[in-house]
Amino acid sequence: MIQLLSRRWTAIALLIVLLGLLTACGGAPPANSWPGMIVDGTTAYVASSDQILGLDTSPDISDNLRQLRGWPLPLKTAGVAYHSQPALSDDHKTLYLGTDAVTGNSGAIIAVDLDALTLKWSYPMTDTDPNPGNIYGGIVQISNTLYLAGGNGYLMALSATNGLPIWPKPFDTGARIWSTPAVSGNRVYVASQDHHLYAVSTEDGTLVWKFPAEGAPAIGTLAGSPSVFGDTVYVGSFDGNLYAVGLNGQQKWVFKAGRLWDPPVEVGGTLFFGDLTGNVYALDSKTGQPKWPQPATVIGGVRATPLVANGVVYIGTDQFKVYALDAINGRSKWQVPFAARDGDSFLSTPALSGSVLVIAPNLATGDPIRLYGLNKDTGAMLWRFPPAAK
């Protein structure tokens, strides 16, 4: 297990070295070691390498009681790993997750009954069903439809009830996808490593437009996800640009930062995001103009979209640090950032569970930690799972 994690983390390091060389048909192995997490009240569902966990995030229980009864899920999935961010059904009774193969490029979507802790269905259902490939991006549920994308370049829409395809065929970008789709209105947006952002009809999976259009200047690799706020789609690129694209596929503005992975979050007309050089930005969502006098600086690269809550920007880095910044001016809210163990990089977006800031590190060392709980106001560690050995 530790050898596997080490191999995967080496692949991520190699990817960062080769960012500028990535193309749609080549490049480093997938960066697939970060976990997926969704928090529902005081329960966190965590997809972390070889386990799917249900954990109690309350600050006032014993750490040895944090794992919910019946978890990790006893699914027979040899050779399968879990990293995709899960989705939760509207009635909170079904968990949807993507999988990736430990070797090769073969993924599945599974639906788990949270009452019985059993598998409800999985897709592909037969050997002839189109396989999405390794799924590293999250699953998106809108009404009774699941949207997902994978390493075979497919964007897919499945019934949340039974896993059957909704579109006549997947939308094929022709290049691998590591990102989470974004859905708004009657369109689903996905970033592909063929250097394009696509808008696809939610009704039948047909192309509406792609950015850049044919004949337009090329842009860098799009490894991260797009986000949609109002009438604009935002997507970051390895060329260091954040692109703001209208719902008609036309560029509105572009902002030059460092190399960008995941997209910004928008709160009150301000976009918040970080780059791989350790800069954190706040921009006017309409114009792309900076709102802070200068970017905030953090130790390590930022791969994940920040969490913004109650005027605070929470952001993790690939150098085992978590920061809380004032959304107005970018200044630190904590006296010092939270520092985890060397190797516990934070590559996914934090979540709030009441007063607890929940963060999921990539697995590292012979004592892998699946989850940390921090005091959201001070950054002090409240608990970790698994508990520290006594």
Secondary structure, DSSP 8 states (H G I E B T S, - for coil): -HHHHHHHHHHHHHHHHTGGG--TT--S-----S-EEEEETTEEEEEEBTEEEEEE--TTS-GGG-B-TT-S-----TTEEB-S--EE-TTS-EEEEE-EESSSS---EEEEETTTTEEEEEE--STTS-------S--EEETTEEEEE-TTSEEEEEETTT--BSSSS-EE-SS---S--EEETTEEEEEETTTEEEEEETTT--EEEEES-TTS-------S--EEETTEEEEE-TTSEEEEEETTS-EEEEEE-S---S--EEETTEEEEE-TTSEEEEEETTT--BSSSS-EE-SS---S--EEETTEEEEE-TTSEEEEEETTT--BSSSS-EE--TT----S--EEETTEEEE-----SSS---EEEEETTT--EEEEES----
